[in-house]
Amino acid sequence: MDPDPELYALAERVGKGLRTRQQTVAVAESCTGGLLGGALTDVPGSSSYFLGGLIAYADQVKLDQLGVPASTLKTHGAVSAETAAAMAEGVRRLLRSGLGVSITGVAGPAAEDNKPAGLTFIGLADSKTTTHRFQWQGDRWDNRRRSVLAALELLVRALEGMS
């Protein structure tokens, strides 16, 4: 199966930016279930900058593997800016990467834990951590795909902002 052309083009730009800056990236995914890692590895040569990822679908994996504090999950929930930040920082630390990226959200079709379908948070961690909130309106597949597109676009912008 051929890669999604839009995802591939962005993943190529991310790869170029990472190679140029001699940076590495690691990903922590929840609702996207590995789609971001898949998009990054569709690009030939990605092994020079993509260290790997963790699919942290269950809260216990977020706690045990990524070090998301139990208090964060209890207070803010798995789908929150705070959890996205902790996931990005956790995967960056776990895989000793220059950049950590996380995606957590409600893919749909129904709301979960009083959070609407399509609500997604993306975290980016390097020397500082930022989070970004999105509210998609598509079906489950579209919400997941758009989350990966957004993560790749944020990575491109972050890399362009580095000296």
Buried (B, 14 or more C-beta within 10 A) or exposed (E): EEBBEEBBEBBBBBBBBBEEBEBBBBBBBBBBBBBBBBBBBBBEEBEEBBBBBBBBBEBEBBBEBBBBBEEBBEEBBBBBBBBBBBBBBBBBBBBEBBBBBBBBBBBBEEEBEEBBBBBBBBBBBBEEBBBBEBEBEBBBEBBBBBBBBBBBBBBBEBBEEEE
